[in-house]
């Protein structure tokens, strides 16, 4: 009976254990992977998922966010559970910064195309939105300031930890697409206008939009004082008649035609103007400059002709002196050559008289190696033509 009871109790216990296992399995919620657009996911981080692919790596923040060298952070395997916390777009790729969901290991930034996101993401600390995000028409502008950062959607709209999305520089071109207000600040979600890089949420105080006209200040008013000056003239003077006499100097060499032409020119250049002063006075003005101009022109021609004649005389004198100098030099050179040749001939004559050994003449050179002139005597030492010593 005891053994039957043990068998019976053991069977009941086994049945209870089996039923409890089945009940436990039925209560586990099955999480199904979904494909979500990356733009929809960036505003709803953190999220959980898994690696989808082989030979996948996570890359460093320096490479993804700051344009540094391409360095891997951690190799991940297909099916590993990951938690996505931050998003960034660079190098033509949408990246997500990932940690291991089970043990918290940091994997770095993984390409979005190798990630599968779960439909149900457990969040131990669910967060409620702290600000409403409004979609706006694209506004173009630029960054206005240094040391400016764009922040994550999790921080700006959901009250998460204060994390930067991207550092921006002064005058960088941006396009704002969304707007929200939190922490007493108006934020704009911005992308790079030129290459589409995602910068995150930037404080409006550090943005300048092109559609915003700069404030205009009214110029201060000036008071202008105009002073009038009244000119008081004297009483009109009586009209005076002025008689102008012309004196023309005519030389004997001038012909009657020239005289007539000069007289006509003088009459034409005489400018007599009569001006009325206050409607009662007249003034006669005359300009007679023709005779003075003719005298000046004649004097200038004579002066130029004298200078030309003087230069010609100087040139002729220099040529005569140069010719005489060249002749003197030629005569001196000929005398020197004559004296040199005479000296060489005299030296040769003395050497002939002093010669004692006739046998030595057989080894003497019989012509000048310099000019080729034949040697007159074996005892001569210098050529009588060019004066060069013979090479014995």
Residue pairs with C-beta under 8 A, 6 or more apart in sequence:
29 120
31 118
31 119
31 120
32 118
32 119
33 49
33 50
33 116
33 117
33 118
33 119
34 116
34 117
34 118
34 119
35 116
35 117
36 117
38 87
38 94
38 112
41 47
41 84
41 87
41 96
41 117
42 87
42 153
42 198
43 133
43 153
43 157
44 153
45 84
45 85
45 86
45 87
45 152
45 153
45 154
46 83
46 84
46 85
46 121
46 123
46 154
47 83
47 84
47 117
47 118
47 121
48 81
48 82
48 83
48 84
48 101
48 117
48 118
48 121
48 122
49 81
49 82
49 84
49 115
49 116
49 117
49 118
50 79
50 80
50 81
50 82
50 115
50 116
50 118
51 76
51 77
51 78
51 79
51 80
51 82
51 110
51 114
51 115
51 116
52 78
52 114
52 115
52 116
53 78
53 114
54 77
54 78
56 75
56 76
56 77
56 78
56 110
56 111
56 114
57 72
57 73
57 74
57 75
57 76
57 108
57 110
58 72
58 73
58 74
58 75
58 76
58 98
58 107
58 108
58 109
58 110
59 70
59 71
59 72
59 73
59 95
59 108
59 109
59 110
60 68
60 71
60 72
60 73
60 108
60 109
61 97
61 108
61 109
62 68
62 69
62 71
63 69
63 70
63 71
63 109
64 88
64 90
64 91
64 95
64 108
64 109
65 88
65 90
65 109
65 166
66 167
67 90
72 108
73 106
73 107
73 108
73 109
74 105
74 106
74 107
74 108
76 82
76 98
76 107
76 110
80 100
81 100
81 101
81 102
82 98
82 99
82 100
82 101
82 107
82 110
82 115
83 98
83 99
83 100
83 101
84 96
84 97
84 98
84 115
84 117
85 96
85 97
85 98
85 99
85 154
86 96
86 97
86 152
86 154
86 163
86 165
87 94
87 95
87 96
87 97
87 152
87 165
87 198
88 94
88 95
88 96
88 97
88 109
88 165
88 166
88 198
89 95
89 196
89 197
89 198
90 197
93 111
93 112
94 111
94 112
95 109
95 110
95 111
95 112
96 109
96 110
96 112
96 115
97 108
97 109
98 107
98 108
98 109
98 110
98 115
99 105
99 106
99 107
100 106
100 107
127 154
127 158
127 159
127 160
128 158
128 159
129 157
129 158
130 157
130 158
130 159
130 182
131 156
131 157
131 180
131 181
131 182
132 180
133 153
133 157
133 178
133 179
133 180
133 189
134 178
134 179
134 180
135 177
135 178
136 176
136 177
136 178
136 179
138 175
138 176
138 177
139 175
139 176
139 188
139 209
139 211
140 173
140 174
140 175
140 193
140 209
140 210
140 211
141 173
141 174
141 176
141 207
141 208
141 209
141 210
141 211
141 212
142 171
142 172
142 173
142 174
142 207
142 208
142 210
143 168
143 169
143 170
143 171
143 172
143 174
143 202
143 206
143 207
143 208
144 170
144 171
144 206
144 207
144 208
145 170
145 206
146 169
146 170
148 167
148 168
148 169
148 170
148 202
148 203
148 206
149 164
149 165
149 166
149 167
149 168
149 200
149 202
150 164
150 165
150 166
150 167
150 168
150 190
150 199
150 200
150 201
150 202
151 162
151 163
151 164
151 165
151 187
151 200
151 201
151 202
152 160
152 163
152 164
152 165
152 200
152 201
153 189
153 200
153 201
154 160
154 161
154 163
155 161
155 162
155 163
155 201
156 180
156 182
156 183
156 187
156 200
156 201
157 180
157 182
157 201
159 182
164 200
165 198
165 199
165 200
165 201
166 197
166 198
166 199
166 200
168 174
168 190
168 199
168 202
172 192
173 192
173 193
173 194
174 190
174 191
174 192
174 193
174 199
174 202
174 207
175 190
175 191
175 192
175 193
176 188
176 189
176 190
176 207
176 209
177 189
177 190
177 191
178 188
178 189
179 186
179 187
179 188
179 189
180 186
180 187
180 189
180 201
181 187
185 203
185 204
185 205
186 203
186 204
187 201
187 202
187 203
187 204
188 201
188 202
188 204
188 207
189 200
189 201
190 199
190 200
190 201
190 202
190 207
191 197
191 198
191 199
192 198
192 199
233 278
236 277
236 278
236 280
236 281
237 277
237 281
238 281
239 280
239 281
239 282
241 284
242 284
244 284
244 286
244 288
246 266
246 270
246 288
248 262
248 263
248 266
248 291
249 291
250 259
250 262
254 262
262 290
262 294
265 290
266 288
266 290
266 291
269 287
269 288
269 289
269 290
270 286
270 287
270 288
271 285
271 286
271 287
272 284
272 285
272 286
273 283
273 284
273 285
274 282
274 283
274 284
275 282
275 283
275 285
276 282
277 283
340 387
341 384
341 387
344 381
344 382
344 383
344 384
344 387
345 384
347 381
347 382
348 376
348 377
348 379
348 380
348 381
348 382
348 384
351 379
351 380
351 381
352 377
352 379
352 380
355 361
355 379
360 378
361 378
361 379
363 392
364 375
364 378
364 379
364 390
364 392
365 375
365 390
365 391
365 392
366 374
366 375
366 378
367 373
367 374
367 375
368 375
368 383
368 385
368 386
368 388
368 390
369 388
369 390
369 391
370 383
370 386
370 388
371 383
371 385
371 386
371 388
373 383
373 384
373 385
373 386
375 383
375 390
376 384
380 390
381 389
381 390
382 388
382 389
382 390
383 389
383 390
